[in-house]
Amino acid sequence: MITVAAEPNRKLVFARMSGFLSIEEVEQFSREEQGAVEKMGLRSGEHLLLIDTGNAVIQAQQVIAAF
């Protein structure tokens, strides 16, 4: 599971990952992360991305490749 939140005043996108991820979840994360950046009126490279993987487990190689 991946949740995405934005903090526009800090130009920050924060993601929290937990459990065993699917490729579909990685694809959804990409869309949500880009959507959060666009909502802040920023472009690629104009924001910070902080990912908390404290509750994630070792992932399948296909999922790693999808990132």
C-alpha positions in Angstrom: 0.0 0.0 0.0 1.2 3.5 -0.8 -0.3 6.8 0.4 0.7 10.1 -1.1 0.2 13.6 0.5 1.5 17.0 -0.5 2.7 19.9 1.6 2.6 22.8 -0.9 4.2 25.4 1.5 7.3 23.1 1.7 7.1 22.0 -2.0 7.1 18.5 -0.5 5.4 15.2 -1.6 5.3 12.7 1.1 4.7 9.0 0.4 4.3 6.2 2.9 4.8 2.6 1.7 3.9 -0.6 3.6 3.6 -4.3 2.9 4.3 -6.1 -0.3 3.6 -3.9 -3.4 2.3 -4.8 -6.8 3.3 -3.2 -10.1 -0.1 -1.7 -10.3 0.5 0.1 -7.0 3.8 1.4 -8.3 2.1 2.7 -11.4 -0.7 4.4 -9.2 2.0 5.9 -7.0 3.6 7.5 -10.1 0.3 9.0 -11.2 -0.5 10.3 -7.7 3.0 11.7 -7.2 2.9 13.6 -10.5 -0.6 14.7 -9.8 0.4 16.2 -6.4 3.3 18.0 -8.1 1.0 19.4 -10.8 -1.5 20.6 -8.2 1.2 22.5 -6.4 2.0 24.2 -9.8 5.4 22.8 -9.9 7.4 20.9 -12.5 9.8 18.0 -12.3 12.7 18.8 -10.1 11.0 21.7 -8.3 9.8 19.7 -5.4 11.1 17.3 -2.7 9.9 13.7 -2.5 10.2 12.0 0.9 9.3 8.3 1.1 8.8 6.4 4.4 9.5 2.7 3.8 9.5 1.8 7.5 6.6 -0.6 7.1 7.5 -2.0 3.7 9.1 -5.4 3.2 11.7 -6.6 0.7 10.0 -6.3 -2.7 10.0 -8.4 -5.8 12.5 -7.6 -8.5 9.7 -6.7 -10.9 8.4 -4.1 -8.5 11.9 -2.7 -7.9 12.3 -2.4 -11.7 9.0 -0.6 -12.0 10.2 2.1 -9.7 
